Amino acid sequence: MSYVGKTIKYVILALFAIIFLMPVYVIIVTSLKPNSEVSLEQMWKLPTSIDFSAYAEAFTNLAPNFMNSIYLVIPATLLSALLGAMNGYVLSKWKFKGSDTLFTIILFGMFIPYQSILIPLIQFLRSIDLYNTIPGLILVHVVYGIPITTLMFRNFYASIPDEMLESAQIDGANFLGIFRHIIVPLSITGFVVVAIWQFTNIWNEFLFAVTVTTSANQPIMVALQNLSGSQIVQWNVQMAGALIAALPTLLVYILLGKYFVRGLLAGSVKG
Amino acid sequence: MRQNGGQMGSGRLSMKMHTRQAMIAYLFLLIPLVFFLGIRIFPTIYAFFMSFSVQGEDGYSFGNYVRLFHDPVFWKSVLNTFLYLIITVPLQLAFGLLIALGIERVHRFRWFYRIVFFLPYMTSIVAVSWVWRLMYDSNIGVLNQILKTLHLPQQGWLSDPDQALLSVSAMLIWQMTGFTMLIFLAGLQGIPRQYYEAAEIDGASKWKTFWKITFPLLNPTILFLTVIGAIQSLQTFTQIVNLTGGSSGTIGGPLNSTSSIVVYMYKQGFRDFNMEYASAITVVLFIMIMLITLIQLKLLNRNYDA
């Protein structure tokens, strides 16, 4: 390959990367400015001095909702990863009469647009006293995660040979013993990928959050939408708030992204 | 993997043992299944029944559907939803493929590019929408500043009824491209190297190699991404609400120019508390998504048979 051709490829990719990262520049620069510097002439410019007041204001407003999101995302992620692992295990390694039909039904659930069940869902949550509560949202996310987590784990388990389970069974290991001592240690990558996936989706989710909870119980994404108030948007505060809200998933993604993307490429495609 | 639990012990274990193990397997699935039925399948049926009862009236009727048929905002939202689909799906596939092909061919910084392009897909839609809203802002946004520097006329972007839907679409494409890129990368990795080597020996040009080998072999990937992209664009909601709703805006944009089916459902059900009417809207959405999925699955199967 010619040197010129190679350079062109890198330049094109880099250009695309710059366009992709433009919003990142806007959010960081704006959030570090005082409100007086947020104007058309100064939009591209760096702040004259670094100003954290927007962060202070955004944090004071968002802190309770940030904690709501933490109380939501941790149990919901753990539970749905565990359920997916169990379901995938039963459906791929303990096949019984009708297990394939069951799997099809679970996958079919993935195609039901969740917007179309929103109204009965809220009535159902009301009837079991979980409407407008964090546990209610946890329940919804765990149940909605079942198809995708089951599918992901089922694909990961495909690489574990059945002979291994058979010999463990002959040695006297039972259903749970095999799960704990063979399946779990061999599917740690699977757990990481599924956990990151669920963590990100649940943290970022908006429609369930805005319809199932009100004011004090709302997760951070709804609070971020409401942060702008009803009059003129204070852009520096709004950008600081957006960064605070996006930070947990960004951190997870930046720290583990390399393994996550590799795991997705390896696990998801074989299905 | 095809054998069932009963064959796992190769007949060395007693039948009673197998029955017990199968029972345990059933038990483990029972709890999630009950919730799955209760929260996913049952409400779908319930929503269907609800859509046939009109608020304040007894019994079942087609009242809501008749009203939908004569509701201009509903039709506007349906049209918009299809525009989102037609505009965003082909472009996000094209950009995703272009970037994936580029990344396949570079050797340095490959992981960096993967992460940069996948980043928008992993970032919160709400947070991202607000950044784009600032960039689009007609008074202080960077896009108008770029136009000003180039001595071009300023645009209204999200506040202009003629541009709002396209502006929302641009962000949708930006966000979904990372996802299509990743799936294309996986698809490209699945193409056997020998094909390319054979093409090279035959002296085929790069362009020809792409159209005769890469593109046909990527067909299943393209169809998969079209299905996923179509389903996602039919459900567009969060981006619209955050880009054109809340303060200094109305949900659904100026003159409902960005409203989608889900946005209109949300307005009817959760702003105006007309749950029965909203249910009818969701039934229409449900049928549309099912139809598109079925058509595409048919195409997918035909593609595999050929």
Interface residues (C-beta under 8 A of the other chain):
Chain A: K9 Y10 I12 L13 F16 A17 F20 L21 M22 P23 V26 I27 T30 V38 S39 L40 E41 M43 W44 L83 M86 N87 V90 L91 S92 K93 W94 K95 F96 K97 S99 L102 I106 G109 F111 I112 P113 Q115 S116 I117 L118 I119 P120 L121 Q123 F124 L139 V140 V142 V143 Y144 I146 A158 D162 L165 E166 Q169 I170 N174 F175 L176 T200 W203 N204 F206 L207 V210 T211 M221 L224 Q225 N226 S228 G229 S230 Q231 I232 V233 W235 Q238 M239 A242 L243 A245 A246 T249 L250 Y253 I254 G257 K258 V261 L264 L265 S268 V269
Chain B: M1 R2 Q3 N4 G5 G6 M8 G9 S10 R12 L13 Q21 A22 I24 A25 Y26 F28 L29 P32 L33 F35 F36 G38 I39 R40 I41 F42 P43 T44 Y46 A47 M50 I99 G102 I103 R105 V106 W111 Y113 R114 I115 V116 F117 F118 L119 P120 M122 T123 S124 I125 V126 A127 V128 W130 V131 W132 L134 M135 D137 N139 I140 G141 V142 N144 Q145 K148 W174 L182 I183 L185 A186 G187 Q189 G190 I231 L234 Q235 F237 T238 V241 N242 G245 G246 S247 S248 V262 M265 Y266 G269 F270 M275 A278 S279 T282 V283 L285 F286 I289 M290 T293
